[in-house]
Amino acid sequence: MSKPDGGPAFPQSDTWGTNREVPGGMALRDYFAIHSVLAAGILSNKKPSDEVTAQELAANSYKIADALIVEREKA
């Protein structure tokens, strides 16, 4: 079973006036993950190092994104 992705990050209605959501684009989970990586870099105020691998950073960013989606669904 796949994890909830939070739906589209930037939902759009079709252009024919039926107000149906158009599929495609970035999922909210991906959007959150990207921004958590950016925030980690800004907040750490450190230069890149070998202490954290790219794989660890990616895994952690999706853990943060998943937590954000869970909290968002509570509201």
N, C-alpha and C positions, 0 to 999 in steps of 0.2 A: 504494500500500500504506500502510495506516495504521500509526502507531507503536504499540508495545505500551503498554497503559495500566496494566499492573500488576495487573489484576483489580480486584475491588471493594474499596473502602477499608474497608467494614464488612460483610463477608459474613454472610449469615443463612441458616439452614436453614429449609425450609418448616415449617409448623405441623402437618403431618399425619404427622410421624414418619419420613419417607423420607430425611431428611438430605441432600436435594438442595439445591444453592445456589439461592436465589431471585434472579432477574435484576433489575437496576435499581439505582438509587442512584448514589452518587458513585464514580468510578474513582479508584484510588490515585494516578494521574498528576495528576488535578485536586486531590486532597487535598495532595499534595506541593507543587504549584504555589501553592496558597493559603498554605501555611505558609512557603514561601520568600519570598513577598511580605511576610508579617508579619515574618519574621526580618530581611529587608533593612531594613524600617522601624525595627525595634528596634535593630539593629546600627549603622545609619548615624547615629543620634542627631541627625538633621538635620530641619529643617522641609521640607515639600514645596516643590519648586521647579520651574522650567521646564527645568532641566538634563536631567531624565529624563522623557520623556513616558510617559503611561499605556501606550501601545503598546509602548514599549521595555521597560518594567517587566514587562508581561504576557509578552512574548516571552522575556525572560531568565528569568522564573519557570518557564516550561515547559522551557527548556534545563536548568535545575537539576533539575526534576522528572524529565526524561528521563535525566540522569546518575545520579540516585538509583536509578531503576528498573534501569539497567544494572548498577550496583554491587550492588544487592539480588539480582539474578539470578545473580551470581557466587558468592554465599554458598551 
